[in-house]
Amino acid sequence: MAFLSRSQPPQRLDEWAPSLLKSRLYGRLLVDIIIGALRPGEQLDENELARRYEGGLAGIRDALARLALEGLVVRKARVGTTVAPLDLAEARDAFEARRLVEIHCAGLAAAQGSTADIAAIGATLAAGEAAIEADDARALAEMDEAFHVAVATASGNRTLAKLVVTLHHQTARYWLIPVKPPSRAESLAALSEHRALADIIASRNVAAARTMMEKVLGELPADVSRS
């Protein structure tokens, strides 16, 4: 299964530097959609969001516009903005694309990632046990994204890294919303798999890195497929 559970914020697209207010608002909205705090189909009121997330309307609108581009919210004239519904066909397509891209990125990271890149991959998992023991879904979701983006960044291919960001956003919530959250044991096992992948990349074993990334990604949860 994909590992969901605090670390440094994941890399963003260049025009969305983490220091910008709109980036922080976007990040908080994004994670709340992924963990189900904002439910599929929920109507989103911009004024209420501005109060809830302590931001201005302009920043909220910018964040919602980006989320709409990623397919996580739906904006319609005279209707407003809603959280995108869960769509199994779209999830399967995005997950298939994610597997292709991330397995390739893992191999590239092992082959040519810099020492700093490889250190950054391991650093994303430093607070793993603490987040699991605290049952902090937000921290786990942030950490999972940070790890996968760090691996993609280590590939040296910026286009692939940007694809990983979008594909991760489109698939991550399918592990949390339709089914019960992962147990403590499942989260610890997933953390162990992620650390094993980081170690393999550091060892420069390209084939093993590709195989381990495939294991880390797993499959869409059976409960989602049955739904």
Long-range contacts (C-beta under 8 A, 24 or more apart in sequence): 1-175, 1-182, 1-186, 1-190, 1-218, 1-221, 2-144, 2-171, 2-172, 2-175, 2-190, 2-216, 2-217, 2-218, 3-140, 3-143, 3-144, 3-147, 3-187, 3-190, 3-191, 3-193, 3-194, 3-216, 4-34, 4-35, 4-137, 4-140, 4-141, 4-144, 4-172, 4-175, 4-176, 4-182, 4-187, 4-190, 5-128, 5-131, 5-132, 5-136, 5-137, 5-139, 5-140, 5-141, 5-143, 5-144, 5-187, 5-191, 6-127, 6-130, 6-131, 6-136, 6-138, 6-139, 6-142, 6-143, 7-123, 7-124, 7-125, 7-126, 7-127, 7-139, 7-142, 7-143, 7-146, 7-147, 8-123, 8-124, 8-146, 9-142, 9-146, 10-142, 10-145, 10-146, 10-149, 10-150, 10-165, 11-149, 11-150, 11-153, 11-161, 11-165, 12-165, 13-162, 13-165, 16-66, 21-55, 21-56, 21-59, 22-55, 22-58, 22-59, 22-62, 22-63, 24-55, 25-53, 25-55, 25-59, 25-60, 25-62, 25-63, 26-62, 26-63, 26-66, 26-67, 27-142, 28-53, 29-53, 29-63, 29-64, 29-67, 30-67, 30-72, 30-169, 31-138, 31-141, 31-142, 32-138, 33-67, 33-72, 33-73, 33-83, 33-173, 34-141, 34-169, 34-172, 34-173, 34-176, 35-137, 35-138, 35-141, 35-173, 35-176, 36-173, 36-176, 36-177, 38-83, 39-83, 39-177, 40-83, 40-84, 40-85, 40-86, 40-177, 41-82, 41-83, 41-85, 42-82, 42-83, 43-80, 43-81, 43-82, 44-73, 44-80, 44-81, 44-82, 44-83, 45-80, 46-81, 70-166, 70-169, 70-170, 71-170, 72-169, 72-170, 86-173, 86-174, 86-177, 86-178, 86-224, 86-227, 88-224, 88-225, 88-227, 90-170, 91-170, 91-171, 91-174, 91-220, 91-224, 92-220, 94-167, 94-170, 94-171, 95-167, 95-171, 95-174, 95-217, 95-220, 97-163, 97-167, 98-164, 98-167, 98-168, 98-171, 98-217, 99-214, 99-217, 101-152, 101-160, 101-163, 101-164, 101-167, 102-148, 102-151, 102-152, 102-164, 102-167, 102-213, 102-217, 103-210, 103-213, 103-214, 103-217, 104-155, 104-160, 104-210, 105-151, 105-152, 105-154, 105-155, 105-157, 105-160, 105-161, 105-164, 105-213, 106-151, 106-155, 106-197, 106-201, 106-209, 106-210, 106-212, 106-213, 107-206, 107-207, 107-209, 107-210, 108-154, 108-155, 108-156, 108-157, 108-160, 109-151, 109-152, 109-154, 109-155, 109-201, 109-209, 110-200, 110-201, 110-203, 110-204, 110-205, 110-206, 110-208, 110-209, 111-204, 111-206, 112-155, 112-156, 113-154, 113-155, 113-156, 113-201, 114-154, 117-150, 117-153, 117-154, 118-154, 118-198, 118-201, 118-202, 120-150, 120-153, 120-154, 121-147, 121-150, 121-151, 121-154, 121-198, 121-201, 121-202, 122-195, 122-198, 122-202, 123-150, 124-150, 125-191, 125-194, 125-195, 125-198, 128-191, 128-194, 128-195, 129-188, 129-191, 132-184, 132-187, 132-188, 132-191, 133-184, 135-184, 137-176, 137-181, 140-187, 141-172, 141-176, 144-168, 144-172, 145-169, 145-172, 147-194, 147-198, 151-197, 151-201, 151-213, 154-201, 174-220, 174-221, 174-224, 175-221, 178-221, 178-223, 178-224, 178-227, 179-221, 179-223, 179-224, 190-216
